[in-house]
Amino acid sequence: MVNSQNPQPLLALRTAIILLLGVLTALGAGVLTVLAGGATFAAAVLFFHTIIA
């Protein structure tokens, strides 16, 4: 039985922030150019991972 009074988060806060910033960066770049979206997301996740670590 799962303890519903103290649920655990699905992601750590640091991980959620890194992924959110990566998605926002990719969306910004995707508006400017369709082809750069996937590469920008990967680069942004690595960049923010390095910065926040």
Stockholm file with secondary structure:
# STOCKHOLM 1.0

chainA/1-53         MVNSQNPQPLLALRTAIILLLGVLTALGAGVLTVLAGGATFAAAVLFFHTIIA
#=GR chainA/1-53 SS CCCTTSCCCSSCHHHHHHHHHHHHHHHHHHHHCSTTHHHHHHHHHHHHHHHHC
#=GC SS_cons        CCCTTSCCCSSCHHHHHHHHHHHHHHHHHHHHCSTTHHHHHHHHHHHHHHHHC
//
